[in-house]
Each structure stands twice: as structure tokens, then as C-alpha cells.
Amino acid sequence: MRIALDVMGTDQCPTPDIAGAILAAKTYGYKIYMVGDQQKIEQELKQHTIAGLPLEVVPAADTILPTDKPSAVGKGKPQSSMHIGMNLVKDGEADAFVTMGNTGAAHAIATLFTLKRIEGVKRPALSGIFPVAGNYIVMLDLGANADSKPDWLLQFGLMGSIYASNALNLASPRIGLLSNGEEEGKGNQLIRDADQLYRQSTLNYVGNVEPKEVMHGKAEVIVADGFLGNIFVKTFESSVTLLVQTIREEIKADLPSMLGGLMLKPAFGRVRKRTDTFEVGGAPLLGVNGVVIIGHGRSNAVAVKNAIHQAAIAVEGRVIDTIRQGLREI
């Protein structure tokens, strides 16, 4: 398995990126192409013991910053680590690409300048993988398409279902449309029109799902337009952060609470592990001609390692070929 990793992606790059690459190489034996600033990479590698590991440095003259506009970097930074890494996949030299960098830039470069769309895909969708009700759910779109059309939402569900089945091993994943009510006929015109398309398809569609039903695992694939999906996931993540912060503050409030907190520390650790998106590492940009996994800029080495593994299981699950077949069927 050959993975191209953008080591200029995280907020603290290239330190967590390279540490994650080394972890993945040690744990899984994947060959990792570390794409980025050669001088910085070689300087960072001096801090590690890497003898015998399947690691290779691929120089990239340009670095895409978090503040760069997607519309500018496609043509403006053609020698970026994203361009070069995705071209390795396009040219068959790597099996997948992983980045913790600028999401909009990754979407634009993959869609318009390197891998391009799978034939028949209306719009690629940015997905997220979240631990819910003891399992994982796939949600898309999380922001790539603020304005969508009903047939796009149908394709999002197909692609998300294939990923859930082939990469996450979720048997016959159920698809739901994120809406303001579970009853048929709820939602805006987009949701109502998409609902009718789903009901005419052979996909495992369970109807509308409200946010509370998402959290209780009513469906494994949640479909929304990019505007609604982005707001939902940011609310979800900020709510988890607020809850954790509040618990920490209350535990430190007095001595009995601190003692109780010490006793509950192992349980808190298990809860953190079950809800931490770093355990997944990243999620796919679905609809482009190659496996592209995008993670958080704040990722640590473990998250980078897990994102690399996520890319590998997507390749092993033949996600891209299965999406092509699924598109022909619908």
C-alpha cells in the first residue's frame, strides 16, 4: 500500500504529520510518500529513528496555507504539496492521498486540477465520519456544495452508503435525509424533492431524520446540502467541546469533586476514546477519481496515522470502482 501524505497540512506542520507517517509505517508497513518542504522534512526526520522504514521524501516547492483561498491556489501554487501528492495518485504512483490541510483547497485541486470527478458525478461531496451510538456514521456534504440539487443529494447518499459498506464494514447502511422533522413532507423544497428521488431508488433509504435521531443512530449515512451539513457538524463538535470543558471545570470546583474525578478518570478516558474523531483521523472527499482523505488541521500524530489507515482501507475496499458501478445502476 502506497500513501501520499501532505506533510504541510497540520497547524503545527510538519511535526505531527511526519510523526504520524512514521507511526503508520511502523504499525501497518505502508509505504509513505512524505510530500512537502524538503528541508523542513529532513530536519524533522533527524528527531526520529527511521532506519528500514518505507518512507520517501517527495519535494514540493509550494505550501498551501490555511488562509489561502481555494480559487487562488489551484493555478497559483501548482507545485504545492497537495498538487504533487494528488498527481502521484493520478499517475498511479500512489494508491491514495491524505492531507490535514486547507479543506477548500484540497477540494478545488482534486476536482479541477488533478484527479477530476468520477464520470457521472454531479458534484463531489466532503464527508465526515463520526462515532455515534457505539458505531460510526458517515455524513455528507459538510461544506463543498452550499447550494445543492435533489439529484446531487441522491448521489451523495449512494457514495456515502458505498463508503460505509466497503470501508467501514457497515452492513446494508441506512440512508437518511437531515431535516426538521421525520415525517414525509417535512423539510424545504430541496429535501422534499430529494425524498421523492430516494423513494424511487433501490437504496436503503429510511426517510427524514432529525438531529436527535442522528445521535441515536437511526441511519448510518446522513445526507444534507453543504450549508446545512456544515452548520450541523460545527454545532456537534462545539457541543462536545463545551461539554468536556464544563465537566473539567466542575470536577475542579471542590475537593470531593476532584476525588470523584480521579476515581472516574478511567471511565472518562474510555468515553473520550469512543467520541474522539482523531480515532478515525479523516474522512473522504467522495466523487473524485481517487481516494482522498481530509483531516483536521489540529490533528496530532495519532490522528494522522489513523487518517493514513483510513485511506488504506478505502483502497482495499475498492470504494472508487464501486461508486462507478453504483452510478451506472442509478
PyMOL commands that set and color helices and strands:
alter all, ss='L'
color gray80, all
select helices_A, chain A and resi 15-28+38-45+70-76+81-90+103-113+150-166+189-200+211-215+226-251+255-275+277-279+301-316+319-329
alter helices_A, ss='H'
color red, helices_A
select strands_A, chain A and resi 2-6+31-36+55-59+96-99+125-132+135-140+175-178+205-209+221-223+283-286+291-294
alter strands_A, ss='S'
color yellow, strands_A
deselect
rebuild
show_as cartoon
